[in-house]
Amino acid sequence: MAQSHSGARRDVTGPGRLVAIVVAALAAVTGCAAHNTNGPHAATLSQDAVRDTYLRFLTNRAPVLAPGSECTAFTPRVHTIAGVPQDVRATPMVPGHGCWAGGTHGTVVSVMTTATPFGSFWRRDYPNDDGSGITATMVDKDAAQLFERFLIDNRYYAVGAASRWTAGLDSGTTKTVCMLVIDTGAPQPLLINLTQQVPHTDPTARTVTQQCATAVSVATAILGEQDPGGGSHMS
């Protein structure tokens, strides 16, 4: 993956920009789904854990979205948050691998259940291909200009990686990609990718922070609807 013209790279493992994004996203989707008061409960995770590169992750839960069912994540609420018109139908990717939908302003939203263990994303040593042959949903670990580990609702471990670059001259395009990976306690983590590709003079071209803000909001909505009361660790 090409670097942006600035070549800047940001690697954050403590509380940072995405943490503020998560707080805003949670406020925006509060009330979309009530936590389950019966059965197992999600453990409250320690913020200090985001600094532990070699943290171990549990894999004793089923995926939030079973492989092949990812299109069910595109509910009316997720359509609205992701900027996808309600009449646009989500399209399966490789069978049993993921689903995508095209939104406004050149944005494509992908939801996947990836085979790459979450720990590989956490340690920033994940491959660009998890064996499916789909590489467009991945942000290159070395070229990412933003890389951050954080918590969602103090219940889920998450990793965000993003890049933005421009190709060509005046007629070229600007591409902004944010990949968000969430540990749901399953062997296969949830991966959400937002990609925007527009002419580089287009005023709607987004920054990596803006793109990741939307990705976190999409993830929060999906988790609220598909995994109410869930988390990386259940007790």
C-alpha positions in Angstrom: 0.0 0.0 0.0 1.3 3.4 -0.9 2.1 6.0 1.7 0.4 9.4 1.6 2.3 12.4 0.3 3.2 13.2 3.9 4.4 9.7 4.7 3.3 10.2 8.3 2.7 7.1 10.4 1.0 7.1 13.8 1.3 4.1 16.1 -0.7 4.5 19.4 -1.2 1.8 22.0 -2.7 3.9 24.8 -5.7 6.1 25.1 -5.9 8.4 22.1 -7.9 9.7 19.3 -10.0 6.6 18.7 -10.9 6.4 22.4 -12.6 9.8 22.1 -14.3 8.5 18.9 -15.6 5.4 20.8 -17.1 7.6 23.5 -18.9 9.7 20.9 -20.1 6.6 19.1 -21.5 5.0 22.2 -23.4 8.2 23.0 -24.8 8.2 19.5 -26.2 4.7 19.7 -27.3 4.5 23.3 -30.6 2.8 23.6 -30.4 0.9 20.3 -30.2 -2.4 22.2 -30.6 -3.3 25.9 -28.0 -5.4 27.6 -29.2 -8.9 28.4 -29.7 -9.2 32.1 -29.9 -13.0 32.2 -27.1 -15.5 31.6 -23.4 -14.7 31.2 -22.2 -11.1 31.5 -19.4 -9.3 29.8 -16.4 -8.6 32.0 -15.3 -5.0 32.3 -11.9 -4.7 30.7 -9.0 -2.7 32.0 -7.8 0.3 30.0 -4.3 -0.6 31.0 -4.6 -3.7 28.9 -4.3 -1.8 25.6 -0.6 -1.3 26.4 0.1 -5.0 26.7 1.3 -6.2 23.3 1.3 -9.8 24.4 -2.2 -9.9 25.9 -3.9 -13.3 25.5 -7.4 -13.5 24.1 -10.1 -16.0 24.7 -11.7 -18.0 21.9 -14.6 -19.7 23.6 -17.5 -17.8 22.0 -19.2 -18.3 18.7 -18.6 -15.5 16.2 -21.1 -12.6 16.5 -21.8 -13.1 12.8 -21.3 -16.6 11.6 -19.3 -16.8 8.4 -21.8 -16.4 5.6 -24.3 -14.4 7.6 -22.5 -11.0 7.5 -25.2 -9.5 5.3 -27.6 -9.6 8.2 -25.5 -6.9 9.9 -26.8 -4.4 7.3 -29.9 -3.4 9.3 -31.7 -0.1 8.7 -29.8 1.4 11.6 -26.5 0.3 10.2 -27.4 1.6 6.8 -28.2 5.0 8.3 -24.9 5.2 10.3 -22.8 4.0 7.4 -24.4 6.4 4.9 -25.8 3.6 2.8 -29.1 4.3 1.2 -31.9 2.1 2.6 -32.7 0.7 -0.9 -29.2 -0.5 -1.5 -28.9 -4.2 -0.8 -25.7 -5.6 0.8 -23.8 -8.0 -1.5 -22.0 -11.2 -0.3 -18.2 -11.3 -1.0 -16.5 -14.6 -1.2 -19.1 -17.1 0.0 -18.9 -17.6 3.7 -16.5 -14.7 4.1 -18.2 -11.3 4.3 -20.6 -8.7 2.9 -20.4 -5.2 1.5 -22.6 -2.3 0.5 -21.9 1.0 -1.4 -22.7 4.2 0.4 -22.7 7.9 -0.4 -19.6 9.9 -1.4 -17.7 7.0 -2.9 -17.7 4.9 0.3 -17.9 1.1 0.5 -18.7 -0.6 3.8 -17.5 -4.2 4.4 -18.4 -6.5 7.3 -16.4 -9.7 7.6 -15.7 -12.5 10.0 -12.0 -12.9 9.4 -10.0 -16.1 10.0 -6.9 -14.2 11.1 -6.7 -14.4 15.0 -7.3 -11.2 16.8 -4.0 -11.4 18.5 -2.2 -10.9 15.2 -4.0 -7.6 14.7 -3.3 -6.6 18.3 0.5 -7.2 17.8 0.5 -5.6 14.4 1.8 -8.7 12.7 -1.3 -9.7 10.7 -1.1 -10.9 7.0 -2.6 -8.9 4.1 -4.6 -12.0 3.1 -6.3 -14.2 5.7 -6.5 -17.0 3.2 -9.7 -15.9 1.4 -7.9 -14.1 -1.4 -9.5 -10.8 -0.4 -6.9 -8.1 0.3 -8.9 -5.0 -0.4 -10.4 -5.0 3.0 -7.0 -5.0 4.8 -4.9 -2.0 5.7 -1.2 -2.8 5.3 0.3 -3.0 8.7 3.5 -1.3 7.6 1.9 1.5 5.6 -0.9 2.4 8.1 -0.7 6.0 9.1 -2.9 5.4 12.1 -2.7 2.3 14.3 -4.4 2.2 17.7 -5.5 -0.4 20.3 -8.5 0.6 22.4 -11.7 -0.6 24.1 -15.3 -0.4 22.9 -17.7 0.2 25.8 -15.0 -1.3 28.2 -16.2 -4.7 26.9 -14.5 -5.3 23.6 -10.8 -5.1 22.6 -10.4 -3.4 19.3 -7.7 -2.4 16.8 -8.0 0.4 14.3 -5.7 0.9 11.3 -6.1 3.5 8.6 -4.4 5.0 5.6 -5.0 7.8 3.1 -3.2 8.5 -0.1 -3.6 10.3 -3.4 -2.7 8.9 -6.8 -2.2 10.9 -10.0 -2.3 14.6 -10.6 -5.4 16.8 -10.9 -7.4 14.0 -12.3 -6.2 11.5 -9.6 -8.1 10.0 -6.7 -7.9 10.1 -3.0 -8.4 6.8 -1.2 -9.1 6.7 2.6 -9.4 3.3 4.3 -10.1 2.4 7.9 -10.0 -1.2 9.1 -11.5 -1.9 12.5 -11.1 -5.3 14.1 -13.0 -6.3 17.2 -12.3 -9.2 19.6 -15.7 -10.8 20.4 -14.2 -13.7 22.3 -14.4 -16.0 19.2 -11.6 -17.5 17.1 -12.8 -15.4 14.2 -12.9 -11.6 15.0 -15.3 -9.2 13.5 -13.7 -6.9 10.9 -15.3 -3.7 9.6 -13.7 -1.8 6.7 -14.7 1.6 5.3 -13.1 2.6 2.1 -13.7 5.9 0.3 -12.4 6.7 -3.2 -13.1 10.1 -4.7 -11.4 12.6 -7.0 -8.7 14.3 -4.9 -10.4 17.7 -5.5 -13.7 16.4 -4.1 -14.6 18.3 -0.9 -16.1 15.1 0.6 -12.7 13.4 0.8 -12.4 12.1 4.3 -9.5 12.0 6.8 -8.4 8.8 8.4 -9.9 10.1 11.7 -13.3 10.8 10.1 -13.3 7.4 8.4 -12.5 5.6 11.6 -15.1 7.6 13.5 -17.7 6.1 11.2 -16.2 2.6 11.4 -16.5 2.8 15.2 -20.1 3.9 15.0 -20.9 1.1 12.6 -19.2 -1.4 14.9 -21.0 -0.1 18.0 -24.4 -0.4 16.2 -23.6 -4.0 15.0 -22.5 -5.1 18.4 -25.5 -3.6 20.0 -27.9 -5.3 17.7 -26.1 -8.7 17.1 -24.3 -9.2 20.5 -26.3 -7.4 23.2 -24.5 -7.7 26.6 -21.6 -9.4 24.9 -17.9 -8.8 25.1 -14.4 -10.1 24.7 -14.6 -11.9 28.1 -17.8 -13.4 29.4 -18.4 -14.3 33.1 
